[in-house]
Amino acid sequence: MTTDRRPVRATLAATIAVGLVYLVAVPLVRPDQVAVATDVYYHAGRAVLSGGDPYAVTPPTRPDFFFIYPPLVLLAFVPHVLMGSPLGAYLLQTLLNLATAGALAVLLCRGIADAGVELARRDRLLVGGVVVGSVHSIPVFVMGQVNLQLALAIAVGVRLVAHDRDGSARGRDRLAGVAFALAAAVKLFPAVVGAWLLRLRAWRAVGAAVVTGLGTIAAGALVFGPAPTWTFFTEVLPAERQAATFVGGLDPSVMFVSVRRPLGALLPEASAGVLSALALALLVPAVLASARDVSSRTGRLVALLATLLATLTYLPLEPFYYALLYYPLVVLLYRLEPGRVRRLFLAGTVTLSLIVSYPSVEQLLVIAPLPAGIASTLDAVARTVFSVAQPPLAGVVLLLAGCVFWQHERAAESADATDAREERATN
């Protein structure tokens, strides 16, 4: 496959450039974000090792942050506690994130090569640079988050189940199900990949995912007793849904990228249930249209991308969760032929990286050499825009449109081929 890769390279370089800007800006604008996740992991791990309640403790300097993962995940953070300090925990997680990023970059390059795309050295560097330094990864490193581990689990699962769907590949489906279930065991919402597995009719993967998922819940209850598991499902998980957050609209400084955000702004009187139903009514048809044909490797990746996009856009999540899109998104950027669909994907990828907060815009307008009247007008416009939607939401829309149009073009090509065969048969 030979195509003009310059637009793809420029797109990947842009996401890295924005990531580097974020890295420079965080210590100045959001210093409280540095090591925030590992602080939580460290203190929750200490609590459980001393017989306390991991869901009841917070870092001394971060009283608003709590441990929100299922109990069994605490075992993964025991090494962080053994490091002896929050700083040691952060350094350990940073090393783990670097190793994970390297493994993920290798899988991405292999996924691209599967389509017969021969990567030049600069392409491999860009792919690796995206995983390490894009605006979706830098926050993970800054906070000490585990999103890259989840992205790797998804990539492994995809490689196992979607590479081929002939008889020789299905023996790997169970391992794929286990990989997906392990990702879901941490943050639960990756379990929606099960819908994609059902579309692929990967029954062994579905079965393995269900067994593994239930097994992790049971293991957590056995290891730590039933109380933490009960607390997680009755208190922690319901609080994380934040369904009522979108009622009446959101404060512009809140970073949730969700389709329920503009719905809440446009329909301030609508209840949480109505907003959720409307969001599903918008997203589900796009996912179904994007999963129309999964007979090819590209079709399977398009269907997965739409599924993940819809999930991340429905939930109240911040933009750094888009690291979970690396596989399939980066692979598709290299696989797609030039044309309307690739342009939508490229534009969507760039726009998805425009992670700008309203407080940052406010600060910029304060120091900008602008007349007070103009600065005030721009601030009012920005406040209105950010109240309705965060910029990455436009990227989600463009990418979903690309997924739908890819399937549409595929169907049109198939119809044309059928018409040609029928015409030859009648002649």
N, C-alpha and C positions, 0 to 999 in steps of 0.2 A: 504494500500500500504506500503510494507516494503522494503526498499532499503538501501544500504550502503550510509549513509549521510556524511561520513567523507570527501569525495572530495568536496561536496557542502559547508560544514562548512569551509573547508580550503580556498575555493575560496572567500567566503564572508569575512572571516577574513583577507585575503590578500587585498581586496579592502578597508577595514577599516584601515589596517596598512599603506597603501599608502596615505590614507586621512590624517592620523595623521602626517605623514612625511610632507605632503603639509602644514598642519596647522603650524607646527614648522618652515618651511622654508619661508613662505610668509612674515612675518615681516622682515626677513633678505634679501630676494631676491626681493620681489615685494611689498614693503610697500605701494606703491601707490594704490594697489588694495583694501585695507581695506576701507569699507564703500563707495566705489565709486558709487554703484547703488543708495543707499539711499540719497547720496548727490544730485544726479540728480533728484530723486523724490521730495526731499524737495524744491529745488529751482524752479523746474517746477510748483509745487503746489503753492508756494508763488507767482509766476508770474501770474498764472491764477486767484488767489484770489484777486490780485491787479489790474486785468484787462489787464495784459500784455500778451505777446505771449509766451506760454510755450516751443515752439520749437526754440525760439531765445535766450534763456538764458542758461548759463552753470554755474556750481559751480565755485566760484572765483579761487579756487586752481586747478581746473580740466577743463581747457578751451577746451579740445578736446572731452568732453563727453556731449551729448545732450539727451533730452527726445525723445524717438523713438516709443512710444506707441500711439494707437488711443486716441482721446480726452476724451472719456467717462471714460477711466481708471484713469484720474486725480482725479476723485471723491474718488477712493480708497486710494489716498495719502493725502487727506485732513487731516486725523488724524495725519499723519507724520508731517505736517506743524504745527498743533496745539501743538505738543510736544515742539515747541519753538526754536529748534536748530537742526543742522545736527546730533549731537550726540544723541539727544533725538529720532530723526527719526530712526537712526540706531538701538538703543536699542529696539524701538517698533517693527521694522521689525525682529529683532532677536527673540523676544518673539513670534511673529507670525510664524516665521519659525520653532521654537521648537514645538509649538502647532500643526502646520501642519504636521511636521514630525511624531509626535505621532499618529495623525489620520491616516496618510498614512501607518504607520507600522501596525496598527490594521487591516486595509483593506488588506494588504499583507498577514498577518497571516490567515485571514478568507479565502482569495483566495486559499491559500495553503491547508487549512483544507477542503475546498469544495471537493477536490479530495480524501478525506479519509486519508490524511496524518496527523498523530498525532504528533504535534510538542512538542519536549522536551523544557525545560526551556532555555537550551543553544541555541536552534534554534530561539526561540523568541527574545532572547537577541541579537543574530547575525543579525536577520532581522531588529530589531530596530536600532542596531549599524550601519548597512549599510545606513539606511535612514538618520541618524544623522551624522555619521562620515566617510562615504566612501569618496573617492576622488571626487565623483560627487556631493556630498552634501556640503563638507567643503568650496569650493569656493563660494557656494550660501550664506552660513553664513558669510564668510569673506567679500563679496561684498555687502551683504544686498539685494540680488536678490530675485525675486519672482518665481523662477523655481519650488520650492517645492509646491507652490499653484497650478501651472499648472499641476504638476504631480498628485496632489490630485484630481483635477478636472477630469483628464483622468482616474484615478483609479475608481472614483465614476461612471463615464460614463460606463466604462467597466463592473463594477459589475452589473450595471442596465441592460445592453443590452446583455452581453455575458454569463451570468450565465446559463441561459436556453433559448432555442428558441422555447418553446412550447407556446400554447395560453395563459397560465396563466402569462407568463413573459412579454408579449408584451405590457401590459398596462404601463410598466415602461420605454418603449422606448422613450417616449417624454421627460421624465426627463433626460434620458441619452443624448439625443440630446442637451438639454439645457446645461448640464455640459460640453460637448465637445465644444459647441459654446462659452461658457464663457472663456474656455482656449484659444480658437482662437481669442477671442475679445481682448486679451492682446498682443499676439505675432503673430497672424495670421496663421503661418505655421501649428499649430495643426489642422487647418481645413482640412488637408489632411486625417484625420481620417474618413472624409466623404466617401472616397473611400472604406475603410474597412466596413463602415456601408452599403454601396451599395452592397458589396459582401455578406454581411449577409442578404440582402434584408430587412433591418430594416427601412422600408419606413417612419414609424412614427418618428423615431429618426432623419432621414435625414430631414424631413419636419420641425421638431421642431428646429433643428440646423440652418437651413436656415432662418427661421422666427426670431429666437433669434439673429443670427448674423446680419441680416439686421436691426433688432430693435436696437441693440447697436450702429450701425452707425448713424441711424436716431436720437436716443436719444442724442448722442454726439453733433450732429448738432443743436438740439433744445436747449440743456443746454448751450452750449458755443458759439452758432452761427455757421454759415457755414464756416467762415474763417479758424479756426483750422483744421476742417475736410478736407477742400480743400488743406491746406498746407501738411497735413499728406499724402494724396493720390498722390499729384503731386510732392512733394519734398522729404519728409522723406522716404516714402516707396521705391521709385525708387533708392534712394541712398543706402538703405540697401541691395538691390539685389547684388550689387558689382560684376556684371557679368564679367566686364572687368578685375577684379583683378587677375584672373587666367591666363590671356593671357601672354605667355612668361615665365610662372612659377612664384612661390612665393619666397619671401625672407625666409630663413630658420627660422627666429625668429617669423614669423607669425604663430599663433596657429590654424588656420582653419583646421578642419578635414573634408576634402571633397574629393570625388572621382575626382572632377575636378582638384585637386591639382596635382596628378601624371600625369593626362592627359595633363595639361598645361606644365609640365616639359618635358614630352616625345614628345609633339607636340608643340614646342615653336612658330611655325608660324600659328597655328590654331587660328581662331577668337573666340570671346566669344560665338557666336551662335553655332559654330561647337563643342566647348567643352561642352556646355550645352546639345546638342543633343547626343553626345557620352556618356555623363554621364547617361542620361535617357535610352539610349540603353543598358547600362550595368545593371542599377538598376531595371527597369520595369520588365524584364523577371524574375528576382529573386523574386520580389514581387508576380508576378502572379503564379509562381511555388509554392511559400509558402502559397498561398491562395487557393490551389487546392481543399482541403476538409475542410470545416468549420462546419461539422455536429457535432463535439464534442467540449467540452470546451477547451481542449488542442489545437485542430486545430484552433479554433478561436483566441486563444492567440498567437499561432505561426504566423498566418496571420497578426495580429496586430503588433507584434514585427517587422516583416519584413517591414511593411508599415512605422513604425516610424523610423527604422534604415535607410531605403532608403531616407526618407525625411531629416533627420538630416545630412546624408552624402552627399546629393546633395547640400544643402544650405551652404553658407559660415558661419559656426557656430563654436564656440569654444567648447572644450570637456565638460564643465560643463552642457551643455544642455542634456547630457545623463542621468541626473536625471529623465527625462521624461520617461525613459525606465523601471523604477522600477516595475511598474505594466504594462506589463506582465513578465519582465525578471526574477525577483526574484521568482515569482510564478512558472514559468516553470522550474527553476533549481531544485525545490523540487518535481515537478510532473513527470519529465522525469525519465524513467527507465535507469539503467546503460547500457552503450553501446556506439556505435559510436556517436550518436546524442548528448548524454549528455556530452561526452568528448569534442565535438566541442563547446557546450554551455559553459562549464566550462573554456576551454582555451580562448574562445572569451571574456568571462566576465573579466578574469584576464588581458588579453591584452588590453581590452578597458579601463582598469584602469591605464595603463602605460602612464600617462600624464606627459611627460617630455618635457621641452622646450630646444631649442638649446642654448639660452643664459645661461641656468643653466648648460648645459654640458660644455660650454665654461669656466664658472667660476670654475667648478670642475677640469677641466684640468689645469687651472692656478695654483690652490693650491695643485694639486696632485704631489707627489714626483716622477715625471717621467722625464727621459731625454728629453731635448728640442726637439730633432728630433722625438721621439715617440709621444710626446704631440702634435706636429704640424701635424703629420700624422693622429692621431686620430681625431684632430679637423677638418681636411679636409674631412675625411670620414663622420664624424657627420654632417658637413655642407651639404654634398651631400645628405645624407639620409634624413635629415630634409627638404631639398628643395623639395624632391620628395613626402614625406608623413610623417605625424605625426604617432607615434606608435599606437594610438588607432584605426587607419584605419584598421590595421591588425585584430583587435578585431571585427570590423564591418564585415569584410569578413568572419571570422570564424563563427560568429553568423548567418549571412545570409546563409552560407553553412549548418549550423545546421538546420535552418528552412526548406531549400529545401530538405535536406536528411530526415527530419522527414516526410514530405509529401510523399517522394518517398517510404519510408518504409511502410507508411500507405497504399499507393496504392498497393504495392507488397503484403501486408497481405490481402488486400481486394480481389486481383486477385486470390491468393491462396485459399481463402475461397470460392470464386465463382467456381473455378475449382473443389474443393472438393465436393461442392453441386451437380455440374453437373455430376461428376463421380458417386456419390451415386444414382443419379436419373437414370443413364443408366444401373446400375447393378441390 
